Amino acid sequence: MTTHEVVNQVPPMVGHDTADDPALCDGVTREGAGWALPGLHELGRLAGGEEAAEHGRLANEHPPVLRTHDRYGHRVDEVEFHPSWHELMRTAVGHGLHAAPWADDQTGAHVARAAGFYLWRPDAGHGCPISMTYAAVPALRHSPDLAARYEPLLTTREYDFGLRPPHAKRGLLAGMSMTEKQGGSDVRANTTTARPEPDGSYRLVGHKWFTSAPMCDLFLTLAQAPGGLTCFLVPRVLPDGTRNPMRLMRLKDKLGNRSNASAEIEYEHAVAWRVGDEGRGVRTIIDMVNLTRLDCVIGAAAGMRHGVTTAVHHATHRRAFGGYLADQPLMRNVLADLAVESEAATVLMLRLAGATDRSARGDEGETAFKRLALAVGKYWVCKRWPGHAAEALECLGGNGYVEESGMPRLFRESPLNSIWEGSGNVAALDVLRALTREPQVLAAYEAEVAAAAGADARLDAAVRRVRDELVDHTDLELRARRVVERLALVLQGALLVRHGHPAVADAFCASRLDGDHGQAYGTLPGGLDLAAIIDRATPKIG
């Protein structure tokens, strides 16, 4: 005899297509990658399946292990991963979510890649080496000989894990090693030294506080050469098969992103090749940083989408107080508010991906727009994710606080993207730097926003307010976050008014631009079409 019958429990959110996302599909088509939709739906069905969810769970629950020495005492500096990590990586590389767009002349290739990176999130940790490999290529091109040697192996869709000479492998992954304990984001404070050798190589000596994805094959790093701070390429294994003396000292014990290895390393006269000119290290590696910033926006938008679809799924199936949660007016307000935030992030992410694609093909106007809008988006979308994740978790109540729900993992992941590649203040000050040094970027931003002029009076008023903020230079650095926030909201509003669902655009303008909104989610004003908004965030299971 059983003691009880299990009732009123929500079914697993598996068996759906994560690409069944109207904001995503509309944006992919709008930004020139409509040809990619069949492949994205294929990836979306994989991402929404039970097998992918299980791989994500296992990769998170079995984090990487550092093996500094083998059984005989030889130094090996290897990182072991659970098989599920490798399955996630194999799918990501096989679908070209790493550097594949750089070898694809098709218009919209970077947009298609951005959409795939957004969709394939069974566990976010594996996205780090995928992102770093994508971002390494344009930096590497500052040295055409190195690019010619390594780019074909970085862009191939072959996942070939293991420490072997680069040209003995079918495919390569790239990491990045910039920050040091005394400097952090202030990379010009780096003390790692680079001594030139007669053969054109350098020898690096120093300690790096954070090295992203230390199991990769190649790394871009910064060190002080005779001519100043310089960018270098460091392989883990040298062409003759010997290990480059890049010592893994320890793996970081992190809040989230636990399936991914982040290491503290030491260079003991490690062999490196210069990328770009001596003294131009920051200028060289900024190409990599800007693309990983794009992935920060993509990851935060993806996290919001996962959070709101999980919350809506739960509320649709869970009964309380005489009815389904999703039918309760206050819960509907919360769900719709979360959905509005998610769609605003998604539409901005796709616009940035489109600008990246056109910039890579030589469009100077899009390059100028991307310079400002990417820094704005990095600050704002990433800053919004932690609060969004917390509210989505709360929609599940106590069930959301339990590890098995997956929501604690989402919540722990949510602060990362705002910290990665420059925390909030760094991003906000970068916006001011662009505005003061590159006048063309503001012109490009204003042209983008002006395309929505006259479509919504609330948006027009918000545009006037942000212009007033920019004209007033008093305490501009002190007000940097406020200025960037307004730039972001106006840009998101303009994109939604032009391209978004009318109900979503109306809710965004009423709450985010017209000020009819509280400090918490679930404080949308009355008179909005909440049903239409929530329906767009409802996963179609089965």
C-alpha positions as CSV (number, residue, x, y, z in Angstrom):
1,M,0.0,0.0,0.0
2,T,1.4,3.4,-1.0
3,T,1.3,6.2,1.6
4,H,0.5,8.9,-0.9
5,E,-0.1,9.7,-4.6
6,V,2.0,12.3,-6.2
7,V,-0.2,15.0,-7.7
8,N,0.1,18.6,-8.8
9,Q,3.7,18.2,-9.9
10,V,4.9,19.9,-13.0
11,P,6.0,17.6,-15.9
12,P,9.6,17.9,-17.1
13,M,10.3,20.7,-19.6
14,V,11.8,18.4,-22.2
15,G,10.7,17.4,-25.7
16,H,10.4,20.9,-27.2
17,D,12.3,23.0,-29.7
18,T,14.1,25.8,-28.0
19,A,14.2,27.6,-31.4
20,D,10.4,27.9,-31.2
21,D,11.1,31.5,-30.1
22,P,9.4,34.1,-32.1
23,A,11.8,36.9,-31.2
24,L,14.7,34.8,-32.1
25,C,13.4,33.5,-35.5
26,D,12.1,36.9,-36.6
27,G,15.5,38.5,-35.7
28,V,17.5,35.8,-37.4
29,T,15.6,36.4,-40.6
30,R,15.7,40.2,-40.2
31,E,19.5,40.1,-39.7
32,G,20.1,38.1,-42.9
33,A,20.3,34.5,-41.7
34,G,16.9,33.2,-42.5
35,W,18.7,30.4,-44.5
36,A,19.9,29.1,-41.1
37,L,16.5,28.5,-39.6
38,P,16.2,24.7,-40.5
39,G,19.5,24.0,-38.9
40,L,18.6,26.1,-35.8
41,H,15.4,24.2,-35.3
42,E,17.4,21.0,-35.5
43,L,19.7,22.3,-32.8
44,G,16.8,23.6,-30.8
45,R,15.2,20.2,-30.8
46,L,18.5,18.7,-29.5
47,A,18.7,21.4,-26.8
48,G,15.1,20.9,-25.7
49,G,15.6,17.1,-25.4
50,E,16.0,14.9,-22.4
51,E,19.5,13.7,-23.4
52,A,20.9,17.3,-23.6
53,A,19.4,18.2,-20.2
54,E,21.1,15.1,-18.7
55,H,24.4,15.9,-20.2
56,G,24.1,19.4,-18.8
57,R,23.3,18.1,-15.4
58,L,26.2,15.7,-15.3
59,A,28.7,18.2,-16.7
60,N,27.8,20.5,-13.9
61,E,27.8,17.9,-11.1
62,H,31.1,16.4,-12.2
63,P,33.4,19.5,-12.5
64,P,36.8,19.3,-14.1
65,V,39.8,17.9,-12.2
66,L,43.3,19.2,-12.4
67,R,46.1,16.6,-12.8
68,T,49.4,18.4,-12.4
69,H,51.6,15.2,-12.5
70,D,51.4,11.6,-13.7
71,R,51.9,8.6,-11.5
72,Y,55.6,8.7,-12.0
73,G,56.0,12.3,-11.0
74,H,56.3,13.8,-14.5
75,R,54.6,17.2,-14.9
76,V,51.6,16.9,-17.2
77,D,49.3,19.9,-16.4
78,E,46.1,18.2,-17.7
79,V,42.5,18.8,-17.0
80,E,40.0,15.9,-16.9
81,F,36.4,16.3,-17.8
82,H,33.3,14.2,-17.5
83,P,32.1,12.5,-20.8
84,S,29.0,14.7,-20.8
85,W,31.2,17.8,-21.1
86,H,32.7,16.4,-24.3
87,E,29.3,15.6,-25.7
88,L,28.2,19.2,-25.2
89,M,31.5,20.4,-26.8
90,R,31.1,18.0,-29.7
91,T,27.7,19.3,-30.5
92,A,28.7,22.9,-30.2
93,V,31.7,22.5,-32.5
94,G,29.9,20.3,-34.9
95,H,27.2,23.0,-35.3
96,G,29.8,25.7,-35.9
97,L,29.2,27.6,-32.7
98,H,32.9,28.3,-32.3
99,A,35.0,29.9,-35.0
100,A,33.2,28.5,-38.1
101,P,31.7,31.8,-39.3
102,W,35.2,33.2,-40.1
103,A,35.5,30.5,-42.8
104,D,32.0,31.1,-44.1
105,D,31.4,33.8,-46.8
106,Q,27.6,33.5,-46.5
107,T,25.8,36.6,-45.4
108,G,24.5,36.2,-41.9
109,A,27.0,33.5,-40.8
110,H,27.8,35.4,-37.6
111,V,24.0,35.8,-36.9
112,A,23.4,32.1,-37.4
113,R,26.3,31.3,-35.1
114,A,24.9,33.8,-32.4
115,A,21.5,32.2,-32.6
116,G,23.0,28.7,-32.2
117,F,25.1,29.8,-29.3
118,Y,21.9,31.2,-27.7
119,L,20.0,27.9,-28.3
120,W,22.6,25.4,-27.2
121,R,22.7,26.0,-23.4
122,P,22.2,22.6,-21.6
123,D,25.0,23.9,-19.4
124,A,26.5,27.3,-19.8
125,G,30.1,26.3,-18.8
126,H,31.1,24.7,-22.0
127,G,30.3,27.9,-23.8
128,C,33.6,29.5,-22.6
129,P,36.0,27.7,-24.9
130,I,33.5,27.9,-27.7
131,S,33.3,31.7,-27.3
132,M,37.1,32.1,-26.9
133,T,37.8,30.2,-30.1
134,Y,35.3,32.3,-32.0
135,A,36.8,35.5,-30.6
136,A,40.5,34.5,-31.2
137,V,40.4,34.6,-35.0
138,P,40.2,38.4,-35.6
139,A,43.0,39.0,-33.1
140,L,45.1,36.4,-34.6
141,R,44.8,38.0,-38.0
142,H,47.0,40.8,-36.8
143,S,49.8,38.4,-37.7
144,P,48.8,36.9,-41.1
145,D,51.5,34.1,-40.9
146,L,50.0,32.8,-37.6
147,A,46.5,33.2,-38.9
148,A,47.4,31.2,-42.0
149,R,48.9,28.5,-39.8
150,Y,46.2,28.1,-37.2
151,E,42.9,29.6,-38.5
152,P,41.9,26.6,-40.7
153,L,42.2,24.3,-37.6
154,L,40.3,26.8,-35.4
155,T,37.4,27.0,-37.8
156,T,37.0,23.4,-38.7
157,R,33.9,21.6,-37.2
158,E,36.0,18.8,-35.7
159,Y,36.2,18.4,-31.9
160,D,39.5,16.8,-31.1
161,F,40.3,16.9,-27.4
162,G,43.7,16.2,-26.0
163,L,47.2,17.6,-25.7
164,R,49.1,17.0,-28.9
165,P,51.0,19.2,-31.4
166,P,48.5,21.5,-33.0
167,H,49.1,20.3,-36.5
168,A,48.6,16.7,-35.4
169,K,45.0,17.5,-34.5
170,R,41.8,17.7,-36.6
171,G,40.6,20.8,-34.8
172,L,41.8,23.4,-32.3
173,L,40.3,25.4,-29.5
174,A,41.6,28.7,-28.1
175,G,41.6,30.3,-24.7
176,M,42.7,33.6,-23.2
177,S,45.0,34.5,-20.4
178,M,45.1,38.3,-19.6
179,T,44.5,39.3,-16.0
180,E,47.0,39.2,-13.2
181,K,46.3,39.3,-9.4
182,Q,47.7,42.8,-9.0
183,G,45.8,44.3,-11.9
184,G,42.6,42.5,-12.8
185,S,40.8,44.5,-15.5
186,D,43.7,47.0,-15.5
187,V,45.7,44.8,-17.9
188,R,48.4,47.5,-18.4
189,A,49.5,46.7,-14.8
190,N,50.6,43.2,-16.1
191,T,54.1,42.2,-15.0
192,T,54.6,39.1,-17.1
193,T,57.7,39.6,-19.2
194,A,58.5,38.5,-22.8
195,R,62.1,38.1,-23.9
196,P,62.7,38.0,-27.6
197,E,64.7,35.1,-29.0
198,P,66.9,35.0,-32.2
199,D,64.4,32.7,-34.0
200,G,61.6,35.3,-33.7
201,S,59.9,33.7,-30.8
202,Y,59.7,35.0,-27.2
203,R,60.0,33.4,-23.7
204,L,57.3,34.4,-21.2
205,V,57.8,34.5,-17.4
206,G,54.9,35.4,-15.2
207,H,51.8,34.5,-13.2
208,K,48.3,34.8,-14.6
209,W,45.4,35.0,-12.1
210,F,42.7,33.9,-14.6
211,T,43.2,31.8,-17.6
212,S,40.0,30.9,-19.4
213,A,39.6,27.3,-20.5
214,P,43.2,26.0,-19.8
215,M,42.6,22.7,-21.6
216,C,42.6,24.5,-25.0
217,D,45.3,24.2,-27.6
218,L,46.3,27.8,-28.0
219,F,46.1,30.9,-25.9
220,L,46.2,34.7,-26.5
221,T,48.0,36.4,-23.6
222,L,49.5,39.8,-22.7
223,A,53.1,40.3,-21.6
224,Q,55.6,43.2,-21.3
225,A,58.0,43.0,-24.3
226,P,60.9,45.5,-24.8
227,G,58.5,47.7,-26.8
228,G,55.7,47.6,-24.2
229,L,52.6,45.5,-23.5
230,T,52.2,43.0,-26.3
231,C,49.8,40.3,-27.4
232,F,51.2,36.7,-27.8
233,L,50.1,33.3,-29.0
234,V,51.0,30.5,-26.6
235,P,50.5,26.9,-27.6
236,R,50.1,24.2,-24.9
237,V,52.1,21.7,-26.9
238,L,55.1,22.8,-29.1
239,P,55.5,21.6,-32.7
240,D,58.1,19.0,-31.6
241,G,55.5,17.4,-29.2
242,T,57.0,18.7,-26.0
243,R,54.8,20.5,-23.4
244,N,55.2,24.2,-23.3
245,P,56.1,25.2,-19.7
246,M,52.7,26.8,-19.0
247,R,52.0,25.4,-15.5
248,L,48.5,25.0,-14.2
249,M,48.7,25.9,-10.5
250,R,45.1,25.4,-9.5
251,L,41.6,25.5,-10.8
252,K,39.3,28.2,-9.5
253,D,36.5,27.2,-7.1
254,K,33.7,29.4,-8.7
255,L,30.2,30.4,-7.8
256,G,28.8,29.1,-11.1
257,N,30.1,28.0,-14.5
258,R,31.5,25.0,-12.6
259,S,31.7,22.6,-15.5
260,N,34.3,24.9,-17.1
261,A,37.8,25.0,-15.9
262,S,39.3,28.4,-15.0
263,A,42.9,28.3,-14.0
264,E,45.7,30.1,-12.3
265,I,48.9,29.5,-14.3
266,E,52.6,30.3,-14.4
267,Y,54.7,30.7,-17.4
268,E,58.2,29.3,-16.9
269,H,60.0,30.6,-20.0
270,A,57.0,29.5,-22.1
271,V,57.5,29.7,-25.9
272,A,55.3,32.3,-27.5
273,W,54.9,34.1,-30.8
274,R,54.0,37.8,-31.1
275,V,50.6,38.8,-32.4
276,G,50.6,42.3,-33.8
277,D,53.3,44.9,-33.0
278,E,55.1,45.3,-29.7
279,G,53.5,47.8,-27.5
280,R,50.1,47.3,-29.2
281,G,48.9,44.5,-27.0
282,V,45.6,46.0,-25.9
283,R,44.8,47.2,-29.4
284,T,45.4,43.7,-30.7
285,I,43.5,41.7,-28.1
286,I,40.6,44.1,-28.0
287,D,39.2,42.4,-31.1
288,M,39.0,39.2,-29.1
289,V,37.5,41.0,-26.1
290,N,34.8,42.7,-28.1
291,L,33.6,39.4,-29.5
292,T,33.6,37.7,-26.1
293,R,31.5,40.7,-24.9
294,L,29.0,39.9,-27.7
295,D,28.8,36.4,-26.3
296,C,28.2,37.8,-22.8
297,V,25.1,39.5,-24.2
298,I,24.1,36.3,-26.0
299,G,24.6,34.2,-22.9
300,A,22.6,36.6,-20.7
301,A,19.8,36.8,-23.2
302,A,19.7,33.0,-23.5
303,G,19.7,32.7,-19.7
304,M,16.7,35.0,-19.5
305,R,14.9,33.1,-22.1
306,H,15.5,29.8,-20.2
307,G,14.4,31.4,-17.0
308,V,11.1,32.8,-18.2
309,T,10.2,29.7,-20.2
310,T,10.8,27.6,-17.1
311,A,8.7,29.9,-15.0
312,V,5.8,29.9,-17.5
313,H,6.0,26.2,-17.9
314,H,5.8,25.7,-14.1
315,A,3.0,28.2,-13.7
316,T,1.0,26.7,-16.5
317,H,0.9,23.3,-14.9
318,R,1.0,24.1,-11.1
319,R,-2.3,24.6,-9.3
320,A,-2.6,26.8,-6.2
321,F,-5.4,28.7,-4.5
322,G,-8.1,27.2,-6.6
323,G,-6.6,27.5,-10.1
324,Y,-3.5,27.3,-12.2
325,L,-0.8,29.8,-11.2
326,A,-0.6,31.1,-14.8
327,D,-4.3,32.2,-14.5
328,Q,-3.7,34.3,-11.4
329,P,-3.5,38.0,-12.3
330,L,-0.5,38.9,-10.2
331,M,1.5,35.9,-11.5
332,R,0.5,36.8,-15.0
333,N,2.0,40.3,-14.4
334,V,5.3,38.7,-13.2
335,L,5.5,36.3,-16.1
336,A,4.7,39.0,-18.7
337,D,7.3,41.3,-17.2
338,L,10.0,38.6,-17.3
339,A,9.0,37.9,-20.9
340,V,9.3,41.6,-21.9
341,E,12.8,41.8,-20.4
342,S,13.8,38.6,-22.2
343,E,12.5,39.7,-25.6
344,A,14.2,43.1,-25.2
345,A,17.5,41.3,-24.6
346,T,17.0,39.0,-27.5
347,V,16.2,41.7,-30.0
348,L,19.2,43.7,-29.0
349,M,21.5,40.6,-29.1
350,L,20.5,39.8,-32.6
351,R,20.9,43.4,-33.7
352,L,24.5,43.3,-32.3
353,A,25.1,40.0,-34.1
354,G,23.9,41.5,-37.3
355,A,26.2,44.5,-36.9
356,T,29.1,42.1,-36.2
357,D,28.4,40.2,-39.4
358,R,28.2,43.3,-41.5
359,S,31.2,44.8,-39.8
360,A,33.2,41.7,-40.6
361,R,32.3,42.2,-44.2
362,G,33.6,45.8,-44.3
363,D,30.6,47.9,-43.4
364,E,32.1,51.0,-41.6
365,G,28.7,52.3,-40.4
366,E,27.9,49.0,-38.7
367,T,31.4,49.0,-37.2
368,A,30.7,52.4,-35.7
369,F,27.3,51.3,-34.4
370,K,28.7,48.1,-33.0
371,R,31.5,50.0,-31.2
372,L,29.0,51.8,-29.0
373,A,26.0,49.5,-28.9
374,L,28.0,46.4,-27.9
375,A,29.5,48.2,-24.9
376,V,26.0,49.5,-24.0
377,G,24.4,46.0,-24.4
378,K,27.2,44.3,-22.5
379,Y,26.6,46.6,-19.5
380,W,22.8,46.5,-19.5
381,V,21.7,43.0,-20.6
382,C,24.3,41.3,-18.4
383,K,23.4,43.6,-15.5
384,R,19.7,42.7,-15.8
385,W,20.2,38.9,-15.8
386,P,20.7,38.2,-12.0
387,G,17.5,39.9,-11.0
388,H,15.6,38.2,-13.8
389,A,17.0,34.8,-12.8
390,A,16.0,35.4,-9.1
391,E,12.5,36.3,-10.1
392,A,12.1,33.3,-12.4
393,L,13.4,31.0,-9.7
394,E,10.8,32.5,-7.3
395,C,8.0,31.7,-9.7
396,L,8.7,28.0,-8.8
397,G,8.6,28.7,-5.1
398,G,10.4,26.2,-3.0
399,N,10.7,23.9,-5.9
400,G,12.9,26.5,-7.6
401,Y,15.3,26.6,-4.7
402,V,15.9,22.9,-5.0
403,E,19.0,21.9,-7.0
404,E,17.1,19.4,-9.1
405,S,15.0,22.1,-10.7
406,G,18.0,23.6,-12.5
407,M,17.1,27.1,-11.3
408,P,19.9,27.4,-8.7
409,R,22.4,26.6,-11.4
410,L,20.9,29.3,-13.6
411,F,21.0,31.8,-10.7
412,R,24.6,31.0,-9.9
413,E,25.5,31.5,-13.5
414,S,23.8,34.8,-13.9
415,P,26.4,37.2,-12.3
416,L,29.2,35.9,-14.5
417,N,28.5,37.7,-17.8
418,S,28.5,41.1,-16.1
419,I,31.9,40.4,-14.6
420,W,33.5,38.6,-17.6
421,E,35.4,40.8,-20.0
422,G,35.0,43.9,-17.9
423,S,32.6,44.4,-15.0
424,G,29.8,47.0,-15.0
425,N,32.0,50.0,-14.3
426,V,34.5,49.0,-17.0
427,A,31.8,48.6,-19.6
428,A,30.1,51.9,-18.6
429,L,33.4,53.8,-18.8
430,D,34.1,52.2,-22.1
431,V,30.9,53.7,-23.4
432,L,32.0,57.2,-22.3
433,R,35.4,56.6,-23.9
434,A,33.8,55.7,-27.2
435,L,31.5,58.8,-27.0
436,T,34.3,61.2,-26.3
437,R,36.9,59.8,-28.7
438,E,34.9,58.5,-31.6
439,P,32.1,60.9,-32.6
440,Q,31.0,58.6,-35.4
441,V,29.7,56.0,-33.0
442,L,27.1,58.4,-31.5
443,A,26.0,59.4,-35.0
444,A,25.5,55.7,-35.8
445,Y,23.6,55.1,-32.6
446,E,21.3,58.1,-33.3
447,A,20.7,57.0,-36.8
448,E,19.6,53.6,-35.5
449,V,17.2,55.1,-32.9
450,A,15.9,57.7,-35.4
451,A,14.5,54.9,-37.6
452,A,11.8,54.5,-35.0
453,A,11.0,58.3,-34.6
454,G,7.3,59.1,-34.5
455,A,6.2,55.5,-33.9
456,D,5.7,55.9,-30.2
457,A,5.5,59.1,-28.2
458,R,7.0,57.5,-25.1
459,L,10.0,56.4,-27.1
460,D,10.4,59.9,-28.6
461,A,10.3,61.4,-25.1
462,A,13.0,59.0,-23.9
463,V,15.2,59.8,-26.8
464,R,15.0,63.5,-25.9
465,R,15.9,62.7,-22.3
466,V,19.0,60.7,-23.3
467,R,20.2,63.5,-25.5
468,D,19.9,65.9,-22.5
469,E,22.0,63.5,-20.5
470,L,24.7,63.5,-23.2
471,V,24.8,67.2,-23.6
472,D,25.3,67.7,-19.9
473,H,29.0,66.9,-19.2
474,T,28.8,67.7,-15.5
475,D,30.0,64.7,-13.4
476,L,29.7,62.6,-16.5
477,E,31.9,59.8,-15.1
478,L,29.9,59.8,-11.9
479,R,26.7,59.4,-14.0
480,A,28.1,56.8,-16.4
481,R,25.9,54.0,-15.3
482,R,22.8,56.2,-15.5
483,V,23.7,57.4,-19.0
484,V,24.5,53.9,-20.3
485,E,21.2,52.5,-18.9
486,R,19.2,55.2,-20.7
487,L,21.1,54.5,-23.9
488,A,20.3,50.8,-23.6
489,L,16.6,51.3,-22.9
490,V,16.2,53.7,-25.8
491,L,17.9,51.3,-28.1
492,Q,15.9,48.3,-27.0
493,G,12.7,50.4,-27.2
494,A,13.5,51.5,-30.7
495,L,14.2,47.9,-31.8
496,L,11.0,46.6,-30.2
497,V,8.8,49.4,-31.7
498,R,10.2,48.7,-35.1
499,H,10.5,44.9,-35.1
500,G,8.9,43.5,-32.0
501,H,5.4,42.1,-31.2
502,P,3.1,45.1,-30.6
503,A,2.1,43.9,-27.1
504,V,5.7,43.5,-26.1
505,A,6.7,46.9,-27.5
506,D,3.7,48.5,-25.8
507,A,4.6,47.0,-22.4
508,F,8.3,47.9,-22.8
509,C,7.5,51.5,-23.6
510,A,4.9,51.9,-20.8
511,S,7.2,50.3,-18.1
512,R,10.8,50.9,-19.1
513,L,10.5,54.2,-20.9
514,D,7.4,55.9,-19.6
515,G,8.2,55.0,-15.9
516,D,4.9,53.2,-15.2
517,H,6.8,50.4,-13.4
518,G,7.9,49.6,-9.9
519,Q,11.3,48.4,-8.8
520,A,10.5,44.7,-9.0
521,Y,9.3,42.5,-11.8
522,G,5.5,42.0,-11.8
523,T,4.7,45.7,-11.6
524,L,3.5,46.3,-15.2
525,P,0.6,48.8,-15.5
526,G,-2.9,47.7,-16.4
527,G,-4.3,47.8,-19.9
528,L,-1.6,45.6,-21.5
529,D,-2.0,42.5,-23.5
530,L,-0.4,40.1,-21.1
531,A,-1.8,37.0,-22.7
532,A,-0.1,37.7,-26.0
533,I,3.2,38.4,-24.2
534,I,3.1,35.2,-22.1
535,D,2.1,33.0,-25.0
536,R,5.3,33.9,-26.8
537,A,7.3,32.6,-23.8
538,T,5.3,29.4,-23.4
539,P,7.3,26.3,-24.5
540,K,5.4,23.9,-26.8
541,I,6.1,20.5,-25.2
542,G,5.5,17.4,-27.2
